[in-house]
Amino acid sequence: MRDSLRDFVTTGLGNAPGILALVDLGFPKKGRHSAGVEKQECPGLGRVTNCQVGVFLQYTGSSRTAASIDRELYLPPSWHNEQRRRRADIPYGLTPRGRDEIARILIERALDSAVPTQGVVAPFPYGDSPDLRRALERRRVPYVLGVSETSLPMPEPIEPGFERKIIVTDAPGTPHGREVHISFCPAGTINATLAEFVRRRHYASAALESARAQAGLDQYEVRKWRAWHRHVTLALFAHACLVINQPSAVPTAA
């Protein structure tokens, strides 16, 4: 079903290669038995609370719309506990891993499936992950990734024909009113092209909130790992049908 969702979205959202956007979304939960639940920063709420966190890979076409093509539930380090894992039906051998590692897996799964893409965009802190940056650069995939202003990546060897840039975009509502990104792009790429990556990321975030509001993405009471993925995948498929077949009914980013 996940692969069918990916193919449906990438075919339905336009002819030009899209941009892959990483978006985190929090699901506030009570108790401690639901898979992946922990007291942690909840994306979307901007505060620490008891929640699950999903990492989503969005596909943005040439318009201001986007839809999800992949998803994964984040497991915090506390989920190394074997008894807790059995209760939540965590697959055997699946250990907690960082969100940057999950992001790499989602992106590589899309690239290995020949998803047509111009590159990858993601918010802070994904740009602070050298492993994620190196994985994309090895495949010569352009990216624009958010980084912290106090820990900009050190200079590293770069693929021939490519360059890295630091770009800053306006971000009203953030502490400094701006966002800092590191980019990896073909030499000579203009900043306007890189700024378009950031705009597409905002479209992707709006689309995920639309899936929450219109397709019941967060309307579940399941506790187990497989059940979470089943519910979320079906909700994302329903939202993709709205985006592709009834675009006027789906809110888009400004």
Stockholm file with secondary structure:
# STOCKHOLM 1.0

chainA/1-254         MRDSLRDFVTTGLGNAPGILALVDLGFPKKGRHSAGVEKQECPGLGRVTNCQVGVFLQYTGSSRTAASIDRELYLPPSWHNEQRRRRADIPYGLTPRGRDEIARILIERALDSAVPTQGVVAPFPYGDSPDLRRALERRRVPYVLGVSETSLPMPEPIEPGFERKIIVTDAPGTPHGREVHISFCPAGTINATLAEFVRRRHYASAALESARAQAGLDQYEVRKWRAWHRHVTLALFAHACLVINQPSAVPTAA
#=GR chainA/1-254 SS CHHHHHHHHHHHTCSSCEEEEEEEEEEECSSSCSTTCEEEEETTTTEEEEEEEEEEEEEECSSSCEEEEEEEECCCGGGGCHHHHHHTTCCTTCCCCCHHHHHHHHHHHHHHTTCCEEEEEECTTGGGCHHHHHHHHHTTCCEEEEECTTSCCCCCCCCTTEEEEEEEEECTTSTTSEEEEEEEEETTCCHHHHHHHHHHHHHHHHHHHHHHHHSCTTCCCCCSHHHHHHHHHHHHHHHHHHHHHCGGGSCCCC
#=GC SS_cons         CHHHHHHHHHHHTCSSCEEEEEEEEEEECSSSCSTTCEEEEETTTTEEEEEEEEEEEEEECSSSCEEEEEEEECCCGGGGCHHHHHHTTCCTTCCCCCHHHHHHHHHHHHHHTTCCEEEEEECTTGGGCHHHHHHHHHTTCCEEEEECTTSCCCCCCCCTTEEEEEEEEECTTSTTSEEEEEEEEETTCCHHHHHHHHHHHHHHHHHHHHHHHHSCTTCCCCCSHHHHHHHHHHHHHHHHHHHHHCGGGSCCCC
//
